[in-house]
Amino acid sequence: MPGAPVRKTPQRTCIACRTTGDKRGLVRVVRGPEGVEVDPTGRKAGRGAYLCRRPECWREALKRNRLDAALKTRLSQDEKLRMTEFVAEISAVTV
């Protein structure tokens, strides 16, 4: 349709490697009422942070407490374990 505005795709930055990419190409982690969890839809309510799908980024974010800083909270051991399991799932898919 001529004259229709062109929508820009939202850009987000990975908190580990600092690369910028399309919002849908990154994985959102959200701090919500149920605690910290992976948000595959990108629509859950709460404070969010984005990470690449590369396992190295997830490991660095957990090792250097980047998720804690970005979400302004302290991840529990259970939450860190869930994030580590998610990294294992990503690694299995990318291999």
C-alpha positions as a Markdown table, in Angstrom:
| # | Residue | x | y | z |
|---|---|---|---|---|
| 1 | Met | 0.0 | 0.0 | 0.0 |
| 2 | Pro | 1.7 | 3.2 | -1.1 |
| 3 | Gly | 2.2 | 5.8 | 1.7 |
| 4 | Ala | 2.0 | 3.2 | 4.4 |
| 5 | Pro | 4.6 | 3.8 | 7.1 |
| 6 | Val | 7.4 | 1.3 | 7.3 |
| 7 | Arg | 7.7 | -0.4 | 10.7 |
| 8 | Lys | 11.1 | -0.7 | 12.1 |
| 9 | Thr | 12.0 | -4.0 | 13.8 |
| 10 | Pro | 12.8 | -3.5 | 17.5 |
| 11 | Gln | 16.5 | -3.8 | 18.3 |
| 12 | Arg | 17.8 | -5.2 | 21.6 |
| 13 | Thr | 21.3 | -5.7 | 23.0 |
| 14 | Cys | 22.7 | -8.9 | 24.4 |
| 15 | Ile | 23.8 | -8.2 | 28.0 |
| 16 | Ala | 26.8 | -10.6 | 27.7 |
| 17 | Cys | 28.5 | -9.8 | 24.3 |
| 18 | Arg | 26.8 | -6.4 | 23.8 |
| 19 | Thr | 25.9 | -7.1 | 20.1 |
| 20 | Thr | 22.7 | -5.6 | 18.9 |
| 21 | Gly | 20.1 | -7.6 | 17.0 |
| 22 | Asp | 16.5 | -8.1 | 16.1 |
| 23 | Lys | 14.3 | -8.5 | 19.2 |
| 24 | Arg | 13.0 | -11.9 | 17.9 |
| 25 | Gly | 16.6 | -13.2 | 17.4 |
| 26 | Leu | 17.4 | -12.8 | 21.1 |
| 27 | Val | 16.0 | -14.6 | 24.1 |
| 28 | Arg | 14.3 | -12.6 | 26.9 |
| 29 | Val | 14.8 | -13.3 | 30.5 |
| 30 | Val | 12.2 | -11.7 | 32.8 |
| 31 | Arg | 11.9 | -10.9 | 36.5 |
| 32 | Gly | 8.3 | -11.2 | 37.2 |
| 33 | Pro | 6.0 | -12.1 | 40.1 |
| 34 | Glu | 7.0 | -15.8 | 39.9 |
| 35 | Gly | 10.7 | -15.0 | 39.9 |
| 36 | Val | 13.3 | -15.0 | 37.1 |
| 37 | Glu | 12.5 | -17.1 | 34.1 |
| 38 | Val | 13.1 | -17.4 | 30.4 |
| 39 | Asp | 10.3 | -15.7 | 28.4 |
| 40 | Pro | 10.2 | -17.4 | 25.0 |
| 41 | Thr | 7.2 | -15.2 | 23.9 |
| 42 | Gly | 8.9 | -11.9 | 24.9 |
| 43 | Arg | 5.5 | -10.7 | 26.3 |
| 44 | Lys | 5.5 | -11.5 | 30.0 |
| 45 | Ala | 5.1 | -8.7 | 32.4 |
| 46 | Gly | 8.2 | -7.6 | 34.3 |
| 47 | Arg | 11.7 | -6.3 | 34.0 |
| 48 | Gly | 13.5 | -8.0 | 31.1 |
| 49 | Ala | 17.0 | -8.6 | 29.8 |
| 50 | Tyr | 18.1 | -10.1 | 26.4 |
| 51 | Leu | 20.7 | -12.7 | 25.6 |
| 52 | Cys | 21.9 | -14.2 | 22.3 |
| 53 | Arg | 21.2 | -17.8 | 21.7 |
| 54 | Arg | 24.9 | -18.6 | 21.9 |
| 55 | Pro | 25.7 | -20.8 | 25.0 |
| 56 | Glu | 28.8 | -18.7 | 25.7 |
| 57 | Cys | 26.7 | -15.6 | 26.3 |
| 58 | Trp | 24.5 | -17.4 | 28.8 |
| 59 | Arg | 27.5 | -18.8 | 30.6 |
| 60 | Glu | 29.2 | -15.4 | 30.8 |
| 61 | Ala | 26.0 | -13.7 | 32.0 |
| 62 | Leu | 25.6 | -16.2 | 34.8 |
| 63 | Lys | 29.3 | -16.3 | 35.7 |
| 64 | Arg | 29.7 | -12.5 | 35.9 |
| 65 | Asn | 26.3 | -11.9 | 37.4 |
| 66 | Arg | 25.1 | -9.8 | 34.4 |
| 67 | Leu | 21.6 | -11.1 | 34.7 |
| 68 | Asp | 21.5 | -10.0 | 38.4 |
| 69 | Ala | 22.6 | -6.5 | 37.4 |
| 70 | Ala | 20.3 | -6.2 | 34.4 |
| 71 | Leu | 17.2 | -7.5 | 36.3 |
| 72 | Lys | 18.1 | -5.6 | 39.5 |
| 73 | Thr | 17.8 | -8.7 | 41.6 |
| 74 | Arg | 19.8 | -11.6 | 43.0 |
| 75 | Leu | 19.2 | -14.9 | 41.2 |
| 76 | Ser | 18.5 | -17.8 | 43.6 |
| 77 | Gln | 20.4 | -21.1 | 43.1 |
| 78 | Asp | 17.2 | -22.6 | 41.7 |
| 79 | Glu | 16.9 | -19.8 | 39.1 |
| 80 | Lys | 20.5 | -20.2 | 38.1 |
| 81 | Leu | 20.0 | -23.9 | 37.8 |
| 82 | Arg | 17.0 | -23.3 | 35.4 |
| 83 | Met | 19.1 | -20.9 | 33.3 |
| 84 | Thr | 21.9 | -23.5 | 33.2 |
| 85 | Glu | 19.4 | -26.1 | 32.0 |
| 86 | Phe | 18.2 | -23.7 | 29.3 |
| 87 | Val | 21.9 | -23.3 | 28.2 |
| 88 | Ala | 22.1 | -27.1 | 27.9 |
| 89 | Glu | 19.0 | -27.2 | 25.7 |
| 90 | Ile | 20.4 | -24.4 | 23.5 |
| 91 | Ser | 23.7 | -26.3 | 23.2 |
| 92 | Ala | 21.9 | -29.5 | 22.2 |
| 93 | Val | 20.0 | -27.8 | 19.5 |
| 94 | Thr | 22.9 | -25.9 | 18.0 |
| 95 | Val | 25.2 | -28.9 | 17.8 |
